[in-house]
């Protein structure tokens, strides 16, 4: 490989914490929603919920209704079943392999919970949620919702059991399922021990590999779950060798070089826009759930 993208940092995720009463997650990207955090732009944060068992209940666990504005949420389900409702009237059930790509844009109210029948049975939940920033030009666009079923997401085989799912962007000339507002690649990489892949991203894109399970050699550096590999801007090529059965998300995107001002579920460009978002939510302008 002549144009190798060097590893700049490997970060170990902090201890997990609860989001609502249904998601036990590690926050795996640096900086969170800190103002001016362009280290991982256009990505803002990512939570990974390692497999956790939830006992049977008649009251679905999860996160009750709450607002978002100015960005998109991408939810990937690996185990368990989730259910989504929002103020646009969208309603979706997510089974293992499904992805929900929700564009909050000008404002949306939604809830995310374990699916009702799954809750009654109980079981393991494993999922990831990624926040993707929107450029200023799109922050006040109409909210939207892409429900991407497992069958709709292109799969590129690596070996008999290893594969790459192209959620967004492209891999090996295979285009992803999601429509995006800025150039991003989101690849769900599932490798068996010994599998090798090489992927290329533009040098100036912010690129990271979030290893959720297993262990891999990534351009000569070893990373394991739950660790995040950050890359420099000096090359394009990444070679991944699975040292054990490995699950990871590969993320790469063109930085949005605009100010970031975040407050809870709102990600805007100025403090004034944050105040406007709060006022809009309090006035009911982001809608309601039935």
N, C-alpha and C positions, 0 to 999 in steps of 0.2 A: 504494500500500500504506500503510494508516494505522497498522498495528501491526507495524512492521518490527523484526526481532530484530537488534540491532547486533553487528558483529564486534568481539570484544574482543582477540583475538590471532591472529596467523598464525605457526605454528611450522614451521621446516624440520627434517626428520628428520635425525638423525645418520647418519654413514657406516654402511653395512650390516655385519652380522656373521653368522657361521654359527651355525645351530642344528642340532646333530648334524652329519652330513655331507651332508645333502640339502636344506637350506633356507638360502638367503642372504637375510637379511631386514633391513628398516629397522624400528626401533621408533618408531611414529608418534604415540603418545599421551604426554602429559607425565606425569612422576612415577613411571611404572612401578608397582611394587607397594609403593611407599613407604608406611610407616605413616601413617594419617590422611589419605591422599590422596583427598579427596572432590571435587577439581576436576572430574573426569570421571565420578564415580560415577553409575550402577552399573557403568560400564565400568572395567576395571582396566588393561589394556594391549592394544595391537594391534600385531602384526608384519605387515608387508607384504613379500612376496617378489616383487620385480620379475622379469620374465622372465629366467631364467638357463638356459643350456644345460648339460645333464649328459650326458656320453658314455655309450655302451652299457656295461653291466656285468651280470654274473650274480649279483651280490650287491646287492640293493636298498638304495639309500641312504635315509637318514632319521634318525629318532630312535628309539633302542631303548627298551625298556619302562621306564616311570617312573610315579610316582604323582601324583595330584591330589586335593585335598580342599577343599570350601568354596565352589566357584564352578563356572562352566560355560565350556567352550571351544566357539567357533564357527569352523569352518574352511570357507572359500569357495575353490573351485578355479576358476581362470580358464584355465590351460593345464596340460597334463600330466595324469597320473593318479596318485592316491594310494590307499593301502590302510591300513585301521585294524583293530586287534584290541584287545579289552579284557577285563578280568577278570570282566565280567558274562556273557561268552560272545558278545558282539556282534562282528560282523565285517562290514566294509563296504568297498566299492570306490567311489572318487569320481572321476567323469569331469568334464570341463569343464562348469561350470554347476551342479554338485552342491554341496550344503552339508551339513556334519555338525555337529549341535548336541549336544554331549555334556555331560551333567550329572554332574559328579564328586560333588557333595553329600558324603555320609558317607565317601567314599573309593573311588578306582578306580585300577587300574593299566592302562596302555595303551601301545601303540606306534603310531607314524605313519611310514610309509615310502612311497617311490615304488612303484607297483604293479609286480608281477613282470615281466609282459610288456612294459610301458612301459620298465622299467629295461633290459631286453635290447635294445630298439630305441634307447634314448637319446632325448633331446628336451628341449624347453623346459618349465620348471615356473614357473608364476605362481600365487600363492595369497595369501590373507590369513587370519590367525588372530586372533580377538578373544576376550578373557577378560571374562566378565560375572559380576559378584559376585552371590552369593545372600544374601538377608536372613537374619539369625540364625535365624529360625524354620525355615528350610529347609536349613541347612548340614549337618544330620545326616539328611536325607532319603535314601531309597533312590537309588542312582545310576541314571542313565537315558541313553538314546541315541536321537536322532532323525536318521534318514538321509533327508534331503530331496533327492530327485532334481530335476534341472533341470525336468522336466515337472510337478512338484508345486508349484513356486514361481510364484505369480501374477505376470503381466507386464502392466504398463500402458504402452501405446505412447505415445511423445512425438512421434515423427515416423516417417518410413518406416523408418529404421534406429535411431533413438534410443528408449530405453525405461527404465523403472524396474521392478526386480524387488523384490517385497515379501517379504523374508525373515521379518521379524517386525514386529509393530505393524500400521500401516495407512498407505495413501497413496491419496488420491482415493476414499475409502470402500471400497477394496479391502483385505481383511484378509490378513495375512501367513501363511506356512505354519507357522512354529514356534510351539510352546506355550512360554510364559515364566512365570517365577515372580514377576516384578515388571513394571510397565509399561515396555516398551522398544520402540523403533522401529529396525529395521536395514534400510536401503534400499540396494540395489545399483543405482547410477545410471550408465547408459551413454548418453552424449549425443554426437551429431554436431555439428560446428561450426555455430553458429547456433541450435541448439535452446535453448529456454527452458522452465524449470519453476518453479512456485511451490509450496512445501510449508509447512504450518503445524504447529508443535509447541507444547505448553503452555509458557507463559513460564517456569515454575519448573523445567522439565526441563533437565538438562545436555545441551547439543547441540553437535555438532562435525561438520565435513565433512572427511573424509580424501581428499584428491585424490591418486590413485595415478598417473594418466597424464593428460597434456594440460594445459589451462589454462582457467580459468573466472572470470567476474565473479560474485562471490557477495555480494549486498547492497552492491554498490559497491566491494568490495575484490577484487583480483585474486590468485588462488592457482593454483599449478601443482604438478605432481608433483615431489618427494614432500613435500607440505606439508599441515598440519592447521589448519583454521580453527575457532577456538573462539568461541562466541557468549555474549553476556550474557543476563540474565534479565529484560530489559525489554520484550520483545515476543514475537510468535509467528511472524511470516511471514519466509520466506527465498525469495528469487528467485535462480535460478542461470541464467546465460547462458553457454553453451559458446563460448569464444573459439577453441577447436580441438577436435578429437575428444577427449572427456574421459571418464575412468573414475574414479568415486569411490564411497566408502561414506558415506552419511549416517547418523549415529548420534544418537539422542536417548532419554533415559531419566529416570525419576523418581529423584532421588538417594536412596540408602540411607544415612540419617543415623545410622550406627552406626560404632563404632571399627573400623579396619582394621589387623590385624597380619598381615603376610605374611612367609613364609620359603620361598624357592624355589617349589615347586609347591603350597604350602599357603596359603590365604587365610582367616583366621579373625578373631575379635573380640578375643582375649586371648592373651598369651604362653603361658598355661597350656594353651589349646586347641591351640596350635602344638606344644607338647611332646607332648600327647596324640596328635596326628596322626602325629608322628614315631614314637612308640612303637607306634601301631596298625600303621603300615606295616612297621616292623621285625618286628612279631609276626605278620605275614601276614594281618592282619584286613581288608586291602583286596583280598585275593584274589591270584590268580596268573594268568599267561598259560600256556596249554598249550604 
